[in-house]
Amino acid sequence: MWFLEVRDELRLQRLVRRHELFGRTPDEAGRWVEQVDQRNAELISATRRHADLIIHLLDEP
């Protein structure tokens, strides 16, 4: 199993941007990320120790 590790700030920015592209307002997108996506990230993060390979995503230039 692989685990993709992304800096929290970058992950949150990308998620908000994605939700905005699909029609949510910036406030709606931010709330969704905080209330739904963050919970999912926490669940996934708990599986990190089981990974055979951890990939660290570098920030965009």
Predicted model as a PDB file, atoms N, CA, C, CB and O in Angstrom, pLDDT in the B-factor column:
MODEL        1                                                                  
ATOM      1  N   MET A   1       0.842  -1.171   0.000  1.00 95.00           N  
ATOM      2  CA  MET A   1       0.000   0.000   0.000  1.00 95.00           C  
ATOM      3  C   MET A   1       0.891   1.239   0.000  1.00 95.00           C  
ATOM      4  CB  MET A   1      -0.960  -0.005   1.216  1.00 95.00           C  
ATOM      5  O   MET A   1       1.920   1.280   0.674  1.00 95.00           O  
ATOM      6  N   TRP A   2       0.486   2.225  -0.752  1.00 96.00           N  
ATOM      7  CA  TRP A   2       1.201   3.498  -0.816  1.00 96.00           C  
ATOM      8  C   TRP A   2       0.437   4.557  -0.041  1.00 96.00           C  
ATOM      9  CB  TRP A   2       1.406   3.944  -2.279  1.00 96.00           C  
ATOM     10  O   TRP A   2      -0.791   4.522   0.043  1.00 96.00           O  
ATOM     11  N   PHE A   3       1.175   5.488   0.519  1.00 97.00           N  
ATOM     12  CA  PHE A   3       0.576   6.609   1.238  1.00 97.00           C  
ATOM     13  C   PHE A   3       1.147   7.891   0.661  1.00 97.00           C  
ATOM     14  CB  PHE A   3       0.842   6.516   2.779  1.00 97.00           C  
ATOM     15  O   PHE A   3       2.364   8.070   0.621  1.00 97.00           O  
ATOM     16  N   LEU A   4       0.284   8.772   0.220  1.00 95.00           N  
ATOM     17  CA  LEU A   4       0.707  10.059  -0.325  1.00 95.00           C  
ATOM     18  C   LEU A   4       0.612  11.102   0.781  1.00 95.00           C  
ATOM     19  CB  LEU A   4      -0.162  10.468  -1.559  1.00 95.00           C  
ATOM     20  O   LEU A   4      -0.467  11.379   1.304  1.00 95.00           O  
ATOM     21  N   GLU A   5       1.760  11.673   1.125  1.00 95.00           N  
ATOM     22  CA  GLU A   5       1.810  12.668   2.186  1.00 95.00           C  
ATOM     23  C   GLU A   5       1.935  14.061   1.562  1.00 95.00           C  
ATOM     24  CB  GLU A   5       2.994  12.386   3.156  1.00 95.00           C  
ATOM     25  O   GLU A   5       2.837  14.332   0.770  1.00 95.00           O  
ATOM     26  N   VAL A   6       1.007  14.923   1.942  1.00 93.00           N  
ATOM     27  CA  VAL A   6       0.943  16.287   1.404  1.00 93.00           C  
ATOM     28  C   VAL A   6       0.904  17.245   2.592  1.00 93.00           C  
ATOM     29  CB  VAL A   6      -0.315  16.487   0.461  1.00 93.00           C  
ATOM     30  O   VAL A   6       0.209  16.999   3.578  1.00 93.00           O  
ATOM     31  N   ARG A   7       1.639  18.313   2.488  1.00 93.00           N  
ATOM     32  CA  ARG A   7       1.618  19.332   3.537  1.00 93.00           C  
ATOM     33  C   ARG A   7       0.163  19.796   3.735  1.00 93.00           C  
ATOM     34  CB  ARG A   7       2.558  20.548   3.167  1.00 93.00           C  
ATOM     35  O   ARG A   7      -0.539  20.053   2.758  1.00 93.00           O  
ATOM     36  N   ASP A   8      -0.286  19.902   4.980  1.00 93.00           N  
ATOM     37  CA  ASP A   8      -1.680  20.232   5.284  1.00 93.00           C  
ATOM     38  C   ASP A   8      -2.151  21.501   4.581  1.00 93.00           C  
ATOM     39  CB  ASP A   8      -1.857  20.389   6.778  1.00 93.00           C  
ATOM     40  O   ASP A   8      -3.249  21.533   4.026  1.00 93.00           O  
ATOM     41  N   GLU A   9      -1.337  22.529   4.601  1.00 94.00           N  
ATOM     42  CA  GLU A   9      -1.738  23.801   3.995  1.00 94.00           C  
ATOM     43  C   GLU A   9      -2.030  23.630   2.500  1.00 94.00           C  
ATOM     44  CB  GLU A   9      -0.639  24.863   4.202  1.00 94.00           C  
ATOM     45  O   GLU A   9      -3.015  24.162   1.988  1.00 94.00           O  
ATOM     46  N   LEU A  10      -1.174  22.892   1.815  1.00 94.00           N  
ATOM     47  CA  LEU A  10      -1.366  22.664   0.384  1.00 94.00           C  
ATOM     48  C   LEU A  10      -2.614  21.815   0.130  1.00 94.00           C  
ATOM     49  CB  LEU A  10      -0.126  21.980  -0.220  1.00 94.00           C  
ATOM     50  O   LEU A  10      -3.394  22.099  -0.779  1.00 94.00           O  
ATOM     51  N   ARG A  11      -2.792  20.774   0.940  1.00 95.00           N  
ATOM     52  CA  ARG A  11      -3.974  19.909   0.802  1.00 95.00           C  
ATOM     53  C   ARG A  11      -5.250  20.703   0.970  1.00 95.00           C  
ATOM     54  CB  ARG A  11      -3.935  18.769   1.823  1.00 95.00           C  
ATOM     55  O   ARG A  11      -6.186  20.549   0.185  1.00 95.00           O  
ATOM     56  N   LEU A  12      -5.301  21.553   1.986  1.00 96.00           N  
ATOM     57  CA  LEU A  12      -6.497  22.350   2.248  1.00 96.00           C  
ATOM     58  C   LEU A  12      -6.764  23.348   1.121  1.00 96.00           C  
ATOM     59  CB  LEU A  12      -6.356  23.089   3.579  1.00 96.00           C  
ATOM     60  O   LEU A  12      -7.906  23.521   0.694  1.00 96.00           O  
ATOM     61  N   GLN A  13      -5.714  23.997   0.649  1.00 95.00           N  
ATOM     62  CA  GLN A  13      -5.876  24.951  -0.457  1.00 95.00           C  
ATOM     63  C   GLN A  13      -6.437  24.265  -1.692  1.00 95.00           C  
ATOM     64  CB  GLN A  13      -4.537  25.618  -0.794  1.00 95.00           C  
ATOM     65  O   GLN A  13      -7.350  24.782  -2.336  1.00 95.00           O  
ATOM     66  N   ARG A  14      -5.898  23.115  -2.015  1.00 95.00           N  
ATOM     67  CA  ARG A  14      -6.348  22.384  -3.204  1.00 95.00           C  
ATOM     68  C   ARG A  14      -7.800  21.915  -3.057  1.00 95.00           C  
ATOM     69  CB  ARG A  14      -5.432  21.178  -3.463  1.00 95.00           C  
ATOM     70  O   ARG A  14      -8.573  21.972  -4.014  1.00 95.00           O  
ATOM     71  N   LEU A  15      -8.160  21.460  -1.876  1.00 97.00           N  
ATOM     72  CA  LEU A  15      -9.531  21.006  -1.662  1.00 97.00           C  
ATOM     73  C   LEU A  15     -10.528  22.155  -1.790  1.00 97.00           C  
ATOM     74  CB  LEU A  15      -9.662  20.354  -0.291  1.00 97.00           C  
ATOM     75  O   LEU A  15     -11.567  22.011  -2.434  1.00 97.00           O  
ATOM     76  N   VAL A  16     -10.212  23.284  -1.182  1.00 98.00           N  
ATOM     77  CA  VAL A  16     -11.109  24.443  -1.277  1.00 98.00           C  
ATOM     78  C   VAL A  16     -11.257  24.850  -2.740  1.00 98.00           C  
ATOM     79  CB  VAL A  16     -10.574  25.638  -0.428  1.00 98.00           C  
ATOM     80  O   VAL A  16     -12.367  25.091  -3.214  1.00 98.00           O  
ATOM     81  N   ARG A  17     -10.149  24.923  -3.443  1.00 98.00           N  
ATOM     82  CA  ARG A  17     -10.179  25.307  -4.862  1.00 98.00           C  
ATOM     83  C   ARG A  17     -11.037  24.326  -5.672  1.00 98.00           C  
ATOM     84  CB  ARG A  17      -8.741  25.361  -5.439  1.00 98.00           C  
ATOM     85  O   ARG A  17     -11.815  24.735  -6.533  1.00 98.00           O  
ATOM     86  N   ARG A  18     -10.886  23.056  -5.390  1.00 97.00           N  
ATOM     87  CA  ARG A  18     -11.668  22.033  -6.108  1.00 97.00           C  
ATOM     88  C   ARG A  18     -13.160  22.211  -5.874  1.00 97.00           C  
ATOM     89  CB  ARG A  18     -11.240  20.624  -5.672  1.00 97.00           C  
ATOM     90  O   ARG A  18     -13.948  22.130  -6.816  1.00 97.00           O  
ATOM     91  N   HIS A  19     -13.556  22.452  -4.630  1.00 98.00           N  
ATOM     92  CA  HIS A  19     -14.976  22.638  -4.322  1.00 98.00           C  
ATOM     93  C   HIS A  19     -15.515  23.912  -4.969  1.00 98.00           C  
ATOM     94  CB  HIS A  19     -15.192  22.687  -2.799  1.00 98.00           C  
ATOM     95  O   HIS A  19     -16.662  23.949  -5.415  1.00 98.00           O  
ATOM     96  N   GLU A  20     -14.697  24.942  -5.020  1.00 98.00           N  
ATOM     97  CA  GLU A  20     -15.124  26.180  -5.690  1.00 98.00           C  
ATOM     98  C   GLU A  20     -15.324  25.941  -7.183  1.00 98.00           C  
ATOM     99  CB  GLU A  20     -14.088  27.306  -5.466  1.00 98.00           C  
ATOM    100  O   GLU A  20     -16.267  26.468  -7.773  1.00 98.00           O  
ATOM    101  N   LEU A  21     -14.450  25.155  -7.795  1.00 98.00           N  
ATOM    102  CA  LEU A  21     -14.593  24.850  -9.222  1.00 98.00           C  
ATOM    103  C   LEU A  21     -15.883  24.096  -9.519  1.00 98.00           C  
ATOM    104  CB  LEU A  21     -13.403  24.036  -9.704  1.00 98.00           C  
ATOM    105  O   LEU A  21     -16.418  24.181 -10.625  1.00 98.00           O  
ATOM    106  N   PHE A  22     -16.376  23.365  -8.539  1.00 97.00           N  
ATOM    107  CA  PHE A  22     -17.625  22.627  -8.708  1.00 97.00           C  
ATOM    108  C   PHE A  22     -18.842  23.400  -8.214  1.00 97.00           C  
ATOM    109  CB  PHE A  22     -17.539  21.311  -7.984  1.00 97.00           C  
ATOM    110  O   PHE A  22     -19.921  22.832  -8.044  1.00 97.00           O  
ATOM    111  N   GLY A  23     -18.659  24.727  -7.981  1.00 98.00           N  
ATOM    112  CA  GLY A  23     -19.808  25.584  -7.751  1.00 98.00           C  
ATOM    113  C   GLY A  23     -20.062  26.072  -6.337  1.00 98.00           C  
ATOM    114  O   GLY A  23     -21.005  26.835  -6.127  1.00 98.00           O  
ATOM    115  N   ARG A  24     -19.283  25.677  -5.382  1.00 98.00           N  
ATOM    116  CA  ARG A  24     -19.495  26.170  -4.016  1.00 98.00           C  
ATOM    117  C   ARG A  24     -18.881  27.561  -3.871  1.00 98.00           C  
ATOM    118  CB  ARG A  24     -18.881  25.192  -2.969  1.00 98.00           C  
ATOM    119  O   ARG A  24     -17.911  27.897  -4.550  1.00 98.00           O  
ATOM    120  N   THR A  25     -19.448  28.348  -2.995  1.00 98.00           N  
ATOM    121  CA  THR A  25     -18.848  29.639  -2.687  1.00 98.00           C  
ATOM    122  C   THR A  25     -17.584  29.379  -1.862  1.00 98.00           C  
ATOM    123  CB  THR A  25     -19.858  30.574  -1.915  1.00 98.00           C  
ATOM    124  O   THR A  25     -17.410  28.284  -1.326  1.00 98.00           O  
ATOM    125  N   PRO A  26     -16.702  30.378  -1.758  1.00 97.00           N  
ATOM    126  CA  PRO A  26     -15.505  30.178  -0.925  1.00 97.00           C  
ATOM    127  C   PRO A  26     -15.856  29.787   0.518  1.00 97.00           C  
ATOM    128  CB  PRO A  26     -14.658  31.454  -0.918  1.00 97.00           C  
ATOM    129  O   PRO A  26     -15.188  28.935   1.105  1.00 97.00           O  
ATOM    130  N   ASP A  27     -16.896  30.401   1.091  1.00 98.00           N  
ATOM    131  CA  ASP A  27     -17.294  30.049   2.460  1.00 98.00           C  
ATOM    132  C   ASP A  27     -17.817  28.619   2.552  1.00 98.00           C  
ATOM    133  CB  ASP A  27     -18.360  31.018   2.965  1.00 98.00           C  
ATOM    134  O   ASP A  27     -17.467  27.878   3.470  1.00 98.00           O  
ATOM    135  N   GLU A  28     -18.657  28.239   1.590  1.00 98.00           N  
ATOM    136  CA  GLU A  28     -19.192  26.872   1.570  1.00 98.00           C  
ATOM    137  C   GLU A  28     -18.067  25.858   1.406  1.00 98.00           C  
ATOM    138  CB  GLU A  28     -20.222  26.708   0.436  1.00 98.00           C  
ATOM    139  O   GLU A  28     -18.037  24.827   2.079  1.00 98.00           O  
ATOM    140  N   ALA A  29     -17.151  26.167   0.506  1.00 98.00           N  
ATOM    141  CA  ALA A  29     -16.026  25.264   0.262  1.00 98.00           C  
ATOM    142  C   ALA A  29     -15.169  25.110   1.512  1.00 98.00           C  
ATOM    143  CB  ALA A  29     -15.171  25.775  -0.903  1.00 98.00           C  
ATOM    144  O   ALA A  29     -14.769  24.000   1.863  1.00 98.00           O  
ATOM    145  N   GLY A  30     -14.890  26.215   2.178  1.00 98.00           N  
ATOM    146  CA  GLY A  30     -14.090  26.165   3.398  1.00 98.00           C  
ATOM    147  C   GLY A  30     -14.756  25.362   4.498  1.00 98.00           C  
ATOM    148  O   GLY A  30     -14.101  24.581   5.188  1.00 98.00           O  
ATOM    149  N   ARG A  31     -16.059  25.552   4.662  1.00 98.00           N  
ATOM    150  CA  ARG A  31     -16.798  24.789   5.679  1.00 98.00           C  
ATOM    151  C   ARG A  31     -16.784  23.299   5.356  1.00 98.00           C  
ATOM    152  CB  ARG A  31     -18.253  25.292   5.782  1.00 98.00           C  
ATOM    153  O   ARG A  31     -16.582  22.467   6.241  1.00 98.00           O  
ATOM    154  N   TRP A  32     -16.999  22.966   4.079  1.00 98.00           N  
ATOM    155  CA  TRP A  32     -17.011  21.559   3.680  1.00 98.00           C  
ATOM    156  C   TRP A  32     -15.650  20.908   3.967  1.00 98.00           C  
ATOM    157  CB  TRP A  32     -17.367  21.425   2.180  1.00 98.00           C  
ATOM    158  O   TRP A  32     -15.581  19.795   4.486  1.00 98.00           O  
ATOM    159  N   VAL A  33     -14.596  21.608   3.627  1.00 98.00           N  
ATOM    160  CA  VAL A  33     -13.251  21.079   3.864  1.00 98.00           C  
ATOM    161  C   VAL A  33     -13.026  20.852   5.357  1.00 98.00           C  
ATOM    162  CB  VAL A  33     -12.179  22.042   3.301  1.00 98.00           C  
ATOM    163  O   VAL A  33     -12.486  19.820   5.757  1.00 98.00           O  
ATOM    164  N   GLU A  34     -13.441  21.812   6.178  1.00 97.00           N  
ATOM    165  CA  GLU A  34     -13.263  21.687   7.631  1.00 97.00           C  
ATOM    166  C   GLU A  34     -14.103  20.556   8.218  1.00 97.00           C  
ATOM    167  CB  GLU A  34     -13.623  23.000   8.318  1.00 97.00           C  
ATOM    168  O   GLU A  34     -13.625  19.804   9.067  1.00 97.00           O  
ATOM    169  N   GLN A  35     -15.348  20.431   7.771  1.00 97.00           N  
ATOM    170  CA  GLN A  35     -16.285  19.509   8.405  1.00 97.00           C  
ATOM    171  C   GLN A  35     -16.270  18.099   7.823  1.00 97.00           C  
ATOM    172  CB  GLN A  35     -17.659  20.060   8.301  1.00 97.00           C  
ATOM    173  O   GLN A  35     -16.535  17.133   8.538  1.00 97.00           O  
ATOM    174  N   VAL A  36     -15.966  17.975   6.550  1.00 97.00           N  
ATOM    175  CA  VAL A  36     -16.034  16.664   5.898  1.00 97.00           C  
ATOM    176  C   VAL A  36     -14.649  16.174   5.482  1.00 97.00           C  
ATOM    177  CB  VAL A  36     -16.954  16.726   4.674  1.00 97.00           C  
ATOM    178  O   VAL A  36     -14.203  15.112   5.916  1.00 97.00           O  
ATOM    179  N   ASP A  37     -13.984  16.942   4.652  1.00 98.00           N  
ATOM    180  CA  ASP A  37     -12.696  16.492   4.123  1.00 98.00           C  
ATOM    181  C   ASP A  37     -11.655  16.308   5.220  1.00 98.00           C  
ATOM    182  CB  ASP A  37     -12.182  17.479   3.094  1.00 98.00           C  
ATOM    183  O   ASP A  37     -10.847  15.382   5.146  1.00 98.00           O  
ATOM    184  N   GLN A  38     -11.656  17.162   6.229  1.00 97.00           N  
ATOM    185  CA  GLN A  38     -10.667  17.030   7.309  1.00 97.00           C  
ATOM    186  C   GLN A  38     -10.868  15.732   8.077  1.00 97.00           C  
ATOM    187  CB  GLN A  38     -10.754  18.226   8.270  1.00 97.00           C  
ATOM    188  O   GLN A  38      -9.895  15.075   8.449  1.00 97.00           O  
ATOM    189  N   ARG A  39     -12.111  15.358   8.315  1.00 97.00           N  
ATOM    190  CA  ARG A  39     -12.373  14.081   9.003  1.00 97.00           C  
ATOM    191  C   ARG A  39     -11.851  12.913   8.191  1.00 97.00           C  
ATOM    192  CB  ARG A  39     -13.877  13.902   9.267  1.00 97.00           C  
ATOM    193  O   ARG A  39     -11.262  11.978   8.733  1.00 97.00           O  
ATOM    194  N   ASN A  40     -12.073  12.973   6.874  1.00 96.00           N  
ATOM    195  CA  ASN A  40     -11.548  11.915   6.004  1.00 96.00           C  
ATOM    196  C   ASN A  40     -10.028  11.877   6.050  1.00 96.00           C  
ATOM    197  CB  ASN A  40     -12.024  12.119   4.559  1.00 96.00           C  
ATOM    198  O   ASN A  40      -9.435  10.800   6.101  1.00 96.00           O  
ATOM    199  N   ALA A  41      -9.392  13.046   6.033  1.00 96.00           N  
ATOM    200  CA  ALA A  41      -7.929  13.107   6.084  1.00 96.00           C  
ATOM    201  C   ALA A  41      -7.402  12.475   7.373  1.00 96.00           C  
ATOM    202  CB  ALA A  41      -7.447  14.565   5.972  1.00 96.00           C  
ATOM    203  O   ALA A  41      -6.381  11.788   7.358  1.00 96.00           O  
ATOM    204  N   GLU A  42      -8.089  12.707   8.469  1.00 96.00           N  
ATOM    205  CA  GLU A  42      -7.668  12.128   9.745  1.00 96.00           C  
ATOM    206  C   GLU A  42      -7.782  10.605   9.731  1.00 96.00           C  
ATOM    207  CB  GLU A  42      -8.505  12.704  10.890  1.00 96.00           C  
ATOM    208  O   GLU A  42      -6.910   9.910  10.254  1.00 96.00           O  
ATOM    209  N   LEU A  43      -8.848  10.090   9.136  1.00 96.00           N  
ATOM    210  CA  LEU A  43      -9.009   8.634   9.030  1.00 96.00           C  
ATOM    211  C   LEU A  43      -7.911   8.030   8.159  1.00 96.00           C  
ATOM    212  CB  LEU A  43     -10.396   8.283   8.451  1.00 96.00           C  
ATOM    213  O   LEU A  43      -7.332   7.000   8.503  1.00 96.00           O  
ATOM    214  N   ILE A  44      -7.633   8.666   7.050  1.00 96.00           N  
ATOM    215  CA  ILE A  44      -6.607   8.170   6.136  1.00 96.00           C  
ATOM    216  C   ILE A  44      -5.229   8.272   6.777  1.00 96.00           C  
ATOM    217  CB  ILE A  44      -6.638   8.949   4.811  1.00 96.00           C  
ATOM    218  O   ILE A  44      -4.406   7.369   6.627  1.00 96.00           O  
ATOM    219  N   SER A  45      -4.979   9.350   7.479  1.00 96.00           N  
ATOM    220  CA  SER A  45      -3.684   9.548   8.133  1.00 96.00           C  
ATOM    221  C   SER A  45      -3.378   8.420   9.116  1.00 96.00           C  
ATOM    222  CB  SER A  45      -3.658  10.896   8.860  1.00 96.00           C  
ATOM    223  O   SER A  45      -2.218   8.053   9.305  1.00 96.00           O  
ATOM    224  N   ALA A  46      -4.402   7.880   9.730  1.00 96.00           N  
ATOM    225  CA  ALA A  46      -4.211   6.791  10.688  1.00 96.00           C  
ATOM    226  C   ALA A  46      -3.702   5.518  10.024  1.00 96.00           C  
ATOM    227  CB  ALA A  46      -5.509   6.504  11.411  1.00 96.00           C  
ATOM    228  O   ALA A  46      -3.210   4.623  10.712  1.00 96.00           O  
ATOM    229  N   THR A  47      -3.811   5.417   8.699  1.00 96.00           N  
ATOM    230  CA  THR A  47      -3.340   4.222   7.990  1.00 96.00           C  
ATOM    231  C   THR A  47      -1.883   4.341   7.557  1.00 96.00           C  
ATOM    232  CB  THR A  47      -4.211   3.962   6.773  1.00 96.00           C  
ATOM    233  O   THR A  47      -1.310   3.378   7.047  1.00 96.00           O  
ATOM    234  N   ARG A  48      -1.281   5.499   7.752  1.00 97.00           N  
ATOM    235  CA  ARG A  48       0.088   5.753   7.278  1.00 97.00           C  
ATOM    236  C   ARG A  48       1.068   4.681   7.724  1.00 97.00           C  
ATOM    237  CB  ARG A  48       0.567   7.102   7.767  1.00 97.00           C  
ATOM    238  O   ARG A  48       1.929   4.269   6.945  1.00 97.00           O  
ATOM    239  N   ARG A  49       0.954   4.232   8.942  1.00 97.00           N  
ATOM    240  CA  ARG A  49       1.913   3.271   9.493  1.00 97.00           C  
ATOM    241  C   ARG A  49       1.869   1.917   8.784  1.00 97.00           C  
ATOM    242  CB  ARG A  49       1.649   3.074  10.970  1.00 97.00           C  
ATOM    243  O   ARG A  49       2.801   1.123   8.911  1.00 97.00           O  
ATOM    244  N   HIS A  50       0.810   1.653   8.049  1.00 97.00           N  
ATOM    245  CA  HIS A  50       0.686   0.391   7.324  1.00 97.00           C  
ATOM    246  C   HIS A  50       1.270   0.456   5.910  1.00 97.00           C  
ATOM    247  CB  HIS A  50      -0.767  -0.012   7.252  1.00 97.00           C  
ATOM    248  O   HIS A  50       1.347  -0.561   5.220  1.00 97.00           O  
ATOM    249  N   ALA A  51       1.670   1.626   5.492  1.00 98.00           N  
ATOM    250  CA  ALA A  51       2.129   1.811   4.113  1.00 98.00           C  
ATOM    251  C   ALA A  51       3.466   1.114   3.853  1.00 98.00           C  
ATOM    252  CB  ALA A  51       2.255   3.298   3.799  1.00 98.00           C  
ATOM    253  O   ALA A  51       4.365   1.105   4.694  1.00 98.00           O  
ATOM    254  N   ASP A  52       3.557   0.535   2.663  1.00 97.00           N  
ATOM    255  CA  ASP A  52       4.818  -0.040   2.206  1.00 97.00           C  
ATOM    256  C   ASP A  52       5.721   1.038   1.628  1.00 97.00           C  
ATOM    257  CB  ASP A  52       4.565  -1.134   1.163  1.00 97.00           C  
ATOM    258  O   ASP A  52       6.945   0.904   1.625  1.00 97.00           O  
ATOM    259  N   LEU A  53       5.108   2.102   1.141  1.00 98.00           N  
ATOM    260  CA  LEU A  53       5.845   3.198   0.537  1.00 98.00           C  
ATOM    261  C   LEU A  53       5.137   4.511   0.875  1.00 98.00           C  
ATOM    262  CB  LEU A  53       5.967   3.007  -1.005  1.00 98.00           C  
ATOM    263  O   LEU A  53       3.923   4.628   0.712  1.00 98.00           O  
ATOM    264  N   ILE A  54       5.896   5.486   1.341  1.00 97.00           N  
ATOM    265  CA  ILE A  54       5.346   6.820   1.634  1.00 97.00           C  
ATOM    266  C   ILE A  54       5.919   7.780   0.610  1.00 97.00           C  
ATOM    267  CB  ILE A  54       5.683   7.288   3.107  1.00 97.00           C  
ATOM    268  O   ILE A  54       7.133   7.928   0.476  1.00 97.00           O  
ATOM    269  N   ILE A  55       5.020   8.424  -0.103  1.00 96.00           N  
ATOM    270  CA  ILE A  55       5.406   9.384  -1.141  1.00 96.00           C  
ATOM    271  C   ILE A  55       5.144  10.784  -0.590  1.00 96.00           C  
ATOM    272  CB  ILE A  55       4.611   9.137  -2.490  1.00 96.00           C  
ATOM    273  O   ILE A  55       4.042  11.080  -0.130  1.00 96.00           O  
ATOM    274  N   HIS A  56       6.153  11.632  -0.638  1.00 94.00           N  
ATOM    275  CA  HIS A  56       6.031  13.011  -0.153  1.00 94.00           C  
ATOM    276  C   HIS A  56       5.832  13.908  -1.362  1.00 94.00           C  
ATOM    277  CB  HIS A  56       7.294  13.450   0.680  1.00 94.00           C  
ATOM    278  O   HIS A  56       6.720  14.029  -2.206  1.00 94.00           O  
ATOM    279  N   LEU A  57       4.679  14.530  -1.445  1.00 91.00           N  
ATOM    280  CA  LEU A  57       4.385  15.437  -2.545  1.00 91.00           C  
ATOM    281  C   LEU A  57       5.053  16.774  -2.268  1.00 91.00           C  
ATOM    282  CB  LEU A  57       2.853  15.609  -2.738  1.00 91.00           C  
ATOM    283  O   LEU A  57       4.853  17.371  -1.211  1.00 91.00           O  
ATOM    284  N   LEU A  58       5.837  17.234  -3.213  1.00 84.00           N  
ATOM    285  CA  LEU A  58       6.502  18.520  -3.082  1.00 84.00           C  
ATOM    286  C   LEU A  58       5.527  19.639  -3.435  1.00 84.00           C  
ATOM    287  CB  LEU A  58       7.756  18.582  -3.980  1.00 84.00           C  
ATOM    288  O   LEU A  58       4.598  19.439  -4.218  1.00 84.00           O  
ATOM    289  N   ASP A  59       5.739  20.797  -2.864  1.00 75.00           N  
ATOM    290  CA  ASP A  59       4.899  21.954  -3.172  1.00 75.00           C  
ATOM    291  C   ASP A  59       5.034  22.329  -4.632  1.00 75.00           C  
ATOM    292  CB  ASP A  59       5.267  23.147  -2.284  1.00 75.00           C  
ATOM    293  O   ASP A  59       6.046  22.054  -5.278  1.00 75.00           O  
ATOM    294  N   GLU A  60       3.994  22.959  -5.134  1.00 66.00           N  
ATOM    295  CA  GLU A  60       4.044  23.462  -6.503  1.00 66.00           C  
ATOM    296  C   GLU A  60       5.020  24.635  -6.567  1.00 66.00           C  
ATOM    297  CB  GLU A  60       2.627  23.891  -6.994  1.00 66.00           C  
ATOM    298  O   GLU A  60       5.212  25.342  -5.578  1.00 66.00           O  
ATOM    299  N   PRO A  61       5.637  24.840  -7.737  1.00 53.00           N  
ATOM    300  CA  PRO A  61       6.579  25.980  -7.852  1.00 53.00           C  
ATOM    301  C   PRO A  61       5.889  27.309  -7.732  1.00 53.00           C  
ATOM    302  CB  PRO A  61       7.321  25.929  -9.171  1.00 53.00           C  
ATOM    303  O   PRO A  61       6.539  28.352  -7.807  1.00 53.00           O  
TER     304      PRO A  61                                                      
ENDMDL                                                                          
END                                                                             
